[in-house]
């Protein structure tokens, strides 16, 4: 069978299962299996593929057709220009979350000192690790309650930051095992309302960890705790920076105002949706 025929077969099988972007996923799975890049594939479209390779490819296609996320199959997701390992039971990094990292980097771009950063609910570690790789004058603590997330975050630190002692990974239930004070507290906490989870696409609903998704009845449970407790761990005029759902900006701003934060802003992602809310805590103003 020619490669172009095999790719068409893969695409058709994914389309039959209503997989979004079936043509893209079919190509990516071949690249993952074969090691080819996009140009290699174009040049080899009329080449024959041996039976063993064809069979292995269709097994990957069948796996994806069950709506297992592509990133769990390939074990990797690019974020902020770095290839992060992925793992089942840990939330997959998303491009929208890059808005949080970009916002945080801008907040400290003129800092004249080392920046201490806490990545709370770190998951794969993509937020804290990428921040630290883009800002070399930072020290990063990555924190999560999930054992699977902590294991993956450590793996990504070892993979992307080998020999760099600026990164620390801590298993903790929110702030229980956290010490010190931070210039930035970054967080992409669980924020989806419990009753919305069953409406999500199968890749998310059936395969990604509900622990990393469920923000309880109103989606604001973790924001309330972090906004309140962060005041004990943030340096004077430090910032908390949250990812939010696109309908949560007003609620999270109110939480920050009620807890004494100022300089509160909302940042949109590339699609124009509200994606980040941040606020500063001034101890002088809150005495």
KEKOLGU-262054 format. One record per residue (C-alpha): residue number from 0; residue in one letter; x, y, z. Coordinates in Angstrom, 2 decimals, always signed. Layout:
SITE  seq  type        X        Y        Z
SITE  NUM     A        X        Y        Z
...
***
This chain:
SITE  seq  type        X        Y        Z
SITE    0     X    +0.00    +0.00    +0.00
SITE    1     X    +1.25    +3.46    -0.85
SITE    2     X    +1.75    +5.95    +1.96
SITE    3     X    -0.90    +8.32    +0.56
SITE    4     X    -3.43    +5.45    +0.56
SITE    5     X    -2.55    +4.48    +4.13
SITE    6     X    -2.92    +8.06    +5.33
SITE    7     X    -6.27    +8.33    +3.58
SITE    8     X    -7.41    +5.12    +5.28
SITE    9     X    -6.33    +6.50    +8.65
SITE   10     X    -8.10    +9.79    +8.06
SITE   11     X   -11.32    +8.06    +6.96
SITE   12     X   -11.31    +5.85   +10.07
SITE   13     X   -10.89    +8.87   +12.35
SITE   14     X   -13.59   +10.83   +10.54
SITE   15     X   -15.96    +7.88   +10.99
SITE   16     X   -15.43    +8.23   +14.76
SITE   17     X   -15.99   +12.01   +14.65
SITE   18     X   -12.44   +12.75   +15.71
SITE   19     X   -11.77   +16.50   +15.30
SITE   20     X    -9.06   +17.41   +12.77
SITE   21     X    -8.90   +13.83   +11.54
SITE   22     X    -6.52   +14.64    +8.69
SITE   23     X    -4.06   +16.38   +11.01
SITE   24     X    -4.15   +13.58   +13.57
SITE   25     X    -3.69   +10.94   +10.86
SITE   26     X    -0.54   +12.71    +9.70
SITE   27     X    +0.80   +13.25   +13.22
SITE   28     X    +0.37    +9.59   +14.10
SITE   29     X    +2.37    +8.60   +11.02
SITE   30     X    +5.09   +11.09   +11.93
SITE   31     X    +5.15    +9.68   +15.46
SITE   32     X    +5.46    +6.10   +14.20
SITE   33     X    +7.87    +6.70   +11.33
SITE   34     X   +10.00    +9.57   +12.56
SITE   35     X    +9.27   +11.45    +9.34
SITE   36     X    +8.68   +15.18    +9.26
SITE   37     X    +6.13   +16.92    +7.07
SITE   38     X    +8.50   +17.33    +4.12
SITE   39     X    +9.57   +13.68    +4.32
SITE   40     X    +5.91   +12.68    +4.09
SITE   41     X    +5.29   +14.83    +1.04
SITE   42     X    +8.30   +13.34    -0.72
SITE   43     X    +7.31    +9.78    +0.20
SITE   44     X    +3.56    +9.91    -0.54
SITE   45     X    +3.84    +7.48    -3.48
SITE   46     X    +6.22    +5.12    -1.70
SITE   47     X    +5.07    +1.66    -0.61
SITE   48     X    +4.69    +0.99    +3.11
SITE   49     X    +5.45    -2.53    +4.36
SITE   50     X    +2.74    -4.57    +6.05
SITE   51     X    +4.21    -4.40    +9.55
SITE   52     X    +4.41    -0.61    +9.48
SITE   53     X    +0.91    -0.35    +8.02
SITE   54     X    -0.48    -2.61   +10.75
SITE   55     X    +1.29    -0.63   +13.50
SITE   56     X    -0.08    +2.61   +12.08
SITE   57     X    -3.65    +1.37   +11.94
SITE   58     X    -3.39    +0.22   +15.56
SITE   59     X    -2.56    +3.79   +16.51
SITE   60     X    -5.46    +5.01   +14.40
SITE   61     X    -7.82    +2.60   +16.14
SITE   62     X    -6.60    +3.84   +19.51
SITE   63     X    -7.24    +7.44   +18.53
SITE   64     X   -10.66    +6.50   +17.13
SITE   65     X   -11.73    +5.59   +20.69
SITE   66     X   -11.13    +9.31   +21.47
SITE   67     X    -8.03    +8.75   +23.56
SITE   68     X    -6.28   +12.13   +23.32
SITE   69     X    -3.57   +12.29   +20.69
SITE   70     X    -1.09   +13.58   +23.28
SITE   71     X    -1.60   +10.51   +25.46
SITE   72     X    -0.77    +8.32   +22.47
SITE   73     X    +2.34   +10.22   +21.37
SITE   74     X    +3.37   +11.04   +24.95
SITE   75     X    +4.24   +14.63   +24.11
SITE   76     X    +2.82   +18.14   +23.73
SITE   77     X    +4.58   +21.34   +22.70
SITE   78     X    +4.10   +24.30   +25.03
SITE   79     X    +5.88   +27.66   +24.84
SITE   80     X    +8.32   +26.13   +22.35
SITE   81     X    +9.27   +23.13   +24.49
SITE   82     X    +8.21   +19.49   +24.08
SITE   83     X    +6.69   +18.38   +27.39
SITE   84     X    +6.08   +14.74   +28.22
SITE   85     X    +2.45   +13.87   +28.83
SITE   86     X    +0.89   +11.05   +30.82
SITE   87     X    -2.54    +9.68   +31.53
SITE   88     X    -4.06   +11.04   +34.76
SITE   89     X    -2.38   +14.43   +34.17
SITE   90     X    -3.96   +17.37   +32.35
SITE   91     X    -2.59   +17.93   +28.84
SITE   92     X    -0.91   +21.34   +28.30
SITE   93     X    -3.01   +23.64   +26.16
SITE   94     X    -2.05   +26.55   +23.95
SITE   95     X    -4.53   +28.83   +25.74
SITE   96     X    -2.46   +28.42   +28.92
SITE   97     X    +0.52   +30.03   +27.20
SITE   98     X    -1.33   +33.33   +27.80
SITE   99     X    -0.78   +32.86   +31.55
SITE  100     X    +2.97   +32.33   +31.12
SITE  101     X    +3.32   +35.25   +28.71
SITE  102     X    +1.44   +37.52   +31.12
SITE  103     X    +3.60   +36.48   +34.06
SITE  104     X    +6.81   +37.05   +32.09
SITE  105     X    +5.70   +40.59   +31.24
SITE  106     X    +4.93   +41.38   +34.88
SITE  107     X    +8.56   +40.77   +35.92
SITE  108     X   +10.45   +41.66   +32.75
SITE  109     X   +12.03   +44.70   +34.41
SITE  110     X   +12.77   +43.01   +37.75
SITE  111     X   +16.26   +43.77   +39.07
SITE  112     X   +16.39   +40.70   +41.32
SITE  113     X   +15.86   +36.95   +41.13
SITE  114     X   +12.15   +36.22   +40.82
SITE  115     X   +10.64   +33.61   +43.13
SITE  116     X    +7.72   +31.79   +41.50
SITE  117     X    +5.19   +29.28   +42.81
SITE  118     X    +3.28   +27.22   +40.24
SITE  119     X    +0.29   +26.00   +42.23
SITE  120     X    -1.67   +23.04   +40.76
SITE  121     X    +1.27   +22.52   +38.40
SITE  122     X    +0.08   +19.37   +36.60
SITE  123     X    +2.71   +18.49   +34.00
SITE  124     X    +4.84   +21.42   +35.11
SITE  125     X    +4.39   +23.24   +31.81
SITE  126     X    +3.68   +26.64   +33.39
SITE  127     X    +6.50   +26.78   +35.93
SITE  128     X    +9.07   +25.01   +33.77
SITE  129     X    +8.47   +27.15   +30.71
SITE  130     X    +8.48   +30.33   +32.81
SITE  131     X   +11.84   +29.34   +34.27
SITE  132     X   +13.29   +28.47   +30.89
SITE  133     X   +12.22   +31.83   +29.45
SITE  134     X   +13.32   +33.79   +32.54
SITE  135     X   +16.75   +32.63   +33.71
SITE  136     X   +16.65   +34.94   +36.76
SITE  137     X   +13.92   +32.95   +38.48
SITE  138     X   +13.54   +30.20   +41.04
SITE  139     X   +10.53   +27.95   +40.62
SITE  140     X    +8.53   +25.77   +43.01
SITE  141     X    +6.04   +23.46   +41.32
SITE  142     X    +3.25   +22.15   +43.56
SITE  143     X    +0.39   +19.69   +43.12
SITE  144     X    -1.62   +17.22   +45.20
SITE  145     X    -1.69   +14.55   +42.48
SITE  146     X    +1.00   +11.90   +42.71
SITE  147     X    +0.76   +11.35   +38.95
SITE  148     X    +1.20   +15.06   +38.28
SITE  149     X    +4.18   +15.34   +40.61
SITE  150     X    +5.86   +12.37   +38.93
SITE  151     X    +5.34   +13.89   +35.49
SITE  152     X    +6.45   +17.37   +36.60
SITE  153     X    +9.67   +15.86   +37.94
SITE  154     X   +10.15   +14.05   +34.65
SITE  155     X    +9.72   +17.25   +32.68
SITE  156     X   +12.12   +19.12   +34.94
SITE  157     X   +14.70   +16.37   +34.41
SITE  158     X   +14.10   +16.37   +30.65
SITE  159     X   +14.07   +20.10   +29.99
SITE  160     X   +16.08   +21.54   +32.90
SITE  161     X   +18.77   +18.91   +33.51
SITE  162     X   +21.45   +20.22   +35.85
SITE  163     X   +19.44   +23.35   +36.66
SITE  164     X   +18.90   +23.58   +40.41
SITE  165     X   +16.41   +26.48   +40.20
SITE  166     X   +13.45   +24.07   +40.07
SITE  167     X   +11.82   +22.30   +43.03
SITE  168     X    +8.79   +19.98   +42.87
SITE  169     X    +6.61   +19.59   +45.98
SITE  170     X    +3.65   +17.31   +46.56
SITE  171     X    +1.16   +19.23   +48.68
SITE  172     X    -2.53   +19.81   +49.17
SITE  173     X    -2.53   +23.45   +48.07
SITE  174     X    -0.33   +25.41   +50.52
SITE  175     X    +0.08   +22.77   +53.25
SITE  176     X    +3.72   +21.95   +52.44
SITE  177     X    +4.67   +25.35   +50.97
SITE  178     X    +7.11   +27.70   +52.67
SITE  179     X    +8.74   +30.99   +51.77
SITE  180     X    +7.36   +33.99   +49.89
SITE  181     X    +7.00   +34.54   +46.16
SITE  182     X    +7.00   +37.38   +43.67
SITE  183     X    +4.53   +35.46   +41.52
SITE  184     X    +1.98   +32.79   +42.36
SITE  185     X    +0.78   +31.24   +39.12
SITE  186     X    -2.13   +28.83   +38.93
SITE  187     X    -4.29   +27.01   +36.44
SITE  188     X    -6.57   +25.40   +39.03
SITE  189     X    -9.54   +23.13   +38.39
SITE  190     X   -12.25   +25.57   +37.30
SITE  191     X   -14.94   +23.74   +35.32
SITE  192     X   -18.32   +23.58   +37.04
SITE  193     X   -19.19   +20.04   +38.09
SITE  194     X   -22.38   +19.94   +36.03
SITE  195     X   -20.51   +21.00   +32.87
SITE  196     X   -17.94   +18.17   +32.86
SITE  197     X   -20.35   +15.66   +31.31
SITE  198     X   -20.89   +18.02   +28.37
SITE  199     X   -17.20   +18.21   +27.43
SITE  200     X   -15.75   +16.45   +24.39
SITE  201     X   -14.97   +12.74   +24.96
SITE  202     X   -11.20   +13.29   +24.97
SITE  203     X   -11.57   +15.47   +28.05
SITE  204     X   -14.63   +13.96   +29.71
SITE  205     X   -13.54   +10.33   +29.48
SITE  206     X    -9.76   +10.52   +29.61
SITE  207     X    -8.39   +13.60   +31.35
SITE  208     X    -8.37   +13.60   +35.18
SITE  209     X   -11.48   +15.08   +36.77
SITE  210     X    -9.27   +16.04   +39.73
SITE  211     X    -7.64   +18.63   +37.44
SITE  212     X   -10.94   +19.80   +35.92
SITE  213     X   -13.64   +19.95   +38.60
SITE  214     X   -13.96   +23.34   +40.28
SITE  215     X   -17.07   +22.13   +42.17
SITE  216     X   -20.56   +23.59   +41.82
SITE  217     X   -19.68   +27.12   +40.69
SITE  218     X   -16.16   +26.48   +39.40
SITE  219     X   -14.66   +28.92   +41.91
SITE  220     X   -13.72   +26.67   +44.83
SITE  221     X    -9.96   +26.71   +44.26
SITE  222     X    -9.81   +30.38   +43.35
SITE  223     X   -11.35   +31.25   +46.72
SITE  224     X    -8.77   +29.24   +48.65
SITE  225     X    -5.76   +30.36   +46.61
SITE  226     X    -6.75   +34.05   +46.64
SITE  227     X    -7.12   +33.91   +50.42
SITE  228     X    -4.07   +31.80   +51.32
SITE  229     X    -1.73   +33.39   +48.77
SITE  230     X    -1.64   +36.54   +50.91
SITE  231     X    +0.53   +34.65   +53.43
SITE  232     X    +2.99   +33.51   +50.77
SITE  233     X    +3.28   +36.48   +48.43
SITE  234     X    +5.94   +39.17   +48.69
SITE  235     X    +4.98   +42.79   +49.04
SITE  236     X    +3.53   +43.94   +45.71
SITE  237     X    +3.72   +40.42   +44.34
SITE  238     X    +1.13   +39.08   +41.93
SITE  239     X    -1.23   +36.14   +41.70
SITE  240     X    -1.89   +35.15   +38.09
SITE  241     X    -4.75   +32.78   +37.25
SITE  242     X    -5.98   +31.02   +34.18
SITE  243     X    -9.79   +31.24   +34.11
SITE  244     X   -12.72   +29.91   +32.16
SITE  245     X   -13.94   +32.41   +29.59
SITE  246     X   -17.00   +33.32   +31.69
SITE  247     X   -15.22   +33.67   +35.06
SITE  248     X   -13.32   +36.96   +34.74
SITE  249     X   -15.82   +39.05   +36.71
SITE  250     X   -16.17   +36.51   +39.54
SITE  251     X   -12.42   +36.07   +39.98
SITE  252     X   -11.88   +39.85   +39.91
SITE  253     X   -14.43   +40.22   +42.71
SITE  254     X   -12.60   +37.58   +44.77
SITE  255     X    -9.35   +39.51   +44.38
SITE  256     X   -10.94   +42.85   +45.27
SITE  257     X   -12.64   +41.39   +48.35
SITE  258     X    -9.29   +40.02   +49.58
SITE  259     X    -7.45   +43.32   +49.23
SITE  260     X    -5.67   +42.92   +45.90
SITE  261     X    -5.27   +45.82   +43.50
SITE  262     X    -3.91   +46.47   +39.98
SITE  263     X    -6.34   +43.79   +38.76
SITE  264     X    -6.49   +43.04   +35.06
SITE  265     X    -8.05   +40.60   +32.59
SITE  266     X    -6.05   +39.30   +29.62
SITE  267     X    -7.54   +37.69   +26.51
SITE  268     X    -6.09   +34.71   +24.68
SITE  269     X    -5.41   +34.61   +20.93
SITE  270     X    -9.07   +33.75   +20.28
SITE  271     X   -10.22   +36.88   +22.09
SITE  272     X   -11.61   +35.01   +25.11
SITE  273     X   -10.97   +36.13   +28.68
SITE  274     X    -8.21   +33.73   +29.78
SITE  275     X    -6.12   +35.28   +32.57
SITE  276     X    -6.88   +37.42   +35.62
SITE  277     X    -4.10   +38.81   +37.77
SITE  278     X    -3.87   +41.06   +40.80
SITE  279     X    -1.19   +42.57   +43.05
SITE  280     X    -1.06   +42.35   +46.82
SITE  281     X    +0.28   +45.48   +48.54
SITE  282     X    +0.91   +44.80   +52.22
SITE  283     X    +1.13   +48.50   +53.05
SITE  284     X    -2.40   +49.03   +51.77
SITE  285     X    -3.72   +46.07   +53.74
SITE  286     X    -2.36   +46.85   +57.18
***
